[in-house]
Amino acid sequence: MSEHRCPDCGVTMEVTKAVTSVDSESVKLKTDDKREGLLGSLGMKRTLGVDAYLCPECGLVRLYADIAE
């Protein structure tokens, strides 16, 4: 994960964990890209993990998709 700075305050944002209110599951992004291998051939779509960053000064939260392959 790279360092992200708050666009409003200019301070370094802190990594946090974004979860849903249902069973504390991690937030994921669903794409239209097919998965690789057998699951892709069955029509399964690719999902991406999400990294959440919080500004300790103003409370801004930003979500970044984990697109590193």
Secondary structure, 3 states (H helix, E strand, C coil): CCCCECCCCCCECEEECCECCCCCCECEEEEEEECCHHHHHCCCEEEEEEEEEECCCCCCEEEEECCCC
